[in-house]
């Protein structure tokens, strides 16, 4: 499994979310982390981005 060059803090910033919100998403998806600087596996980043975009799309429609 490859690693993306993205930390939780980077993803939070890119998607205008708090680090705490990303921690909650990681917990929901079973993604382990130690801090906001944790670099994530590529598959974990993909899962997070899919979850974030799905939530944003549902908010836009609702």
C-alpha positions as a Markdown table, in Angstrom:
| # | Residue | x | y | z |
|---|---|---|---|---|
| 1 | Unk | 0.0 | 0.0 | 0.0 |
| 2 | Unk | 1.4 | 3.4 | -1.0 |
| 3 | Unk | 1.4 | 6.5 | 1.0 |
| 4 | Unk | 0.0 | 9.8 | -0.1 |
| 5 | Unk | 2.0 | 12.9 | 0.7 |
| 6 | Unk | -0.9 | 14.3 | 2.7 |
| 7 | Unk | -1.4 | 14.6 | 6.4 |
| 8 | Unk | -4.8 | 14.9 | 8.2 |
| 9 | Unk | -4.2 | 18.7 | 8.7 |
| 10 | Unk | -3.6 | 19.1 | 4.9 |
| 11 | Unk | -6.8 | 17.4 | 4.0 |
| 12 | Unk | -8.7 | 19.4 | 6.6 |
| 13 | Unk | -7.3 | 22.7 | 5.1 |
| 14 | Unk | -8.0 | 21.6 | 1.5 |
| 15 | Unk | -11.7 | 20.8 | 2.3 |
| 16 | Unk | -12.3 | 23.7 | 4.8 |
| 17 | Unk | -12.9 | 21.3 | 7.7 |
| 18 | Unk | -11.5 | 21.3 | 11.2 |
| 19 | Unk | -8.9 | 18.7 | 12.2 |
| 20 | Unk | -11.4 | 17.4 | 14.8 |
| 21 | Unk | -13.9 | 16.8 | 12.0 |
| 22 | Unk | -11.3 | 14.8 | 10.1 |
| 23 | Unk | -10.5 | 12.8 | 13.2 |
| 24 | Unk | -14.2 | 11.9 | 13.5 |
| 25 | Unk | -14.3 | 10.8 | 9.8 |
| 26 | Unk | -11.1 | 8.7 | 10.4 |
| 27 | Unk | -12.8 | 7.1 | 13.4 |
| 28 | Unk | -15.9 | 6.3 | 11.4 |
| 29 | Unk | -13.9 | 4.8 | 8.6 |
| 30 | Unk | -11.5 | 2.9 | 10.9 |
| 31 | Unk | -8.5 | 4.9 | 9.8 |
| 32 | Unk | -5.8 | 5.0 | 12.5 |
| 33 | Unk | -3.9 | 8.2 | 13.2 |
| 34 | Unk | -1.7 | 9.6 | 15.9 |
| 35 | Unk | -2.0 | 13.4 | 15.3 |
| 36 | Unk | -3.0 | 15.9 | 12.7 |
| 37 | Unk | 0.5 | 15.4 | 11.1 |
| 38 | Unk | -0.1 | 11.7 | 10.5 |
| 39 | Unk | 0.6 | 10.9 | 6.9 |
| 40 | Unk | -2.1 | 8.6 | 5.5 |
| 41 | Unk | -2.0 | 5.6 | 3.2 |
| 42 | Unk | -3.3 | 6.4 | -0.3 |
| 43 | Unk | -6.3 | 4.2 | 0.1 |
| 44 | Unk | -7.2 | 6.0 | 3.4 |
| 45 | Unk | -6.9 | 9.4 | 1.7 |
| 46 | Unk | -9.2 | 8.2 | -1.1 |
| 47 | Unk | -11.8 | 7.0 | 1.4 |
| 48 | Unk | -11.7 | 10.2 | 3.3 |
| 49 | Unk | -12.1 | 12.4 | 0.2 |
| 50 | Unk | -15.0 | 10.2 | -1.1 |
| 51 | Unk | -16.7 | 10.6 | 2.3 |
| 52 | Unk | -16.1 | 14.3 | 2.4 |
| 53 | Unk | -17.4 | 15.0 | -1.1 |
| 54 | Unk | -20.4 | 12.8 | -0.5 |
| 55 | Unk | -21.3 | 14.8 | 2.6 |
| 56 | Unk | -20.7 | 18.1 | 0.9 |
| 57 | Unk | -22.9 | 17.0 | -2.1 |
| 58 | Unk | -25.7 | 15.9 | 0.2 |
| 59 | Unk | -25.5 | 19.3 | 2.1 |
| 60 | Unk | -25.7 | 21.1 | -1.3 |
| 61 | Unk | -28.8 | 19.2 | -2.2 |
| 62 | Unk | -30.5 | 19.4 | 1.2 |
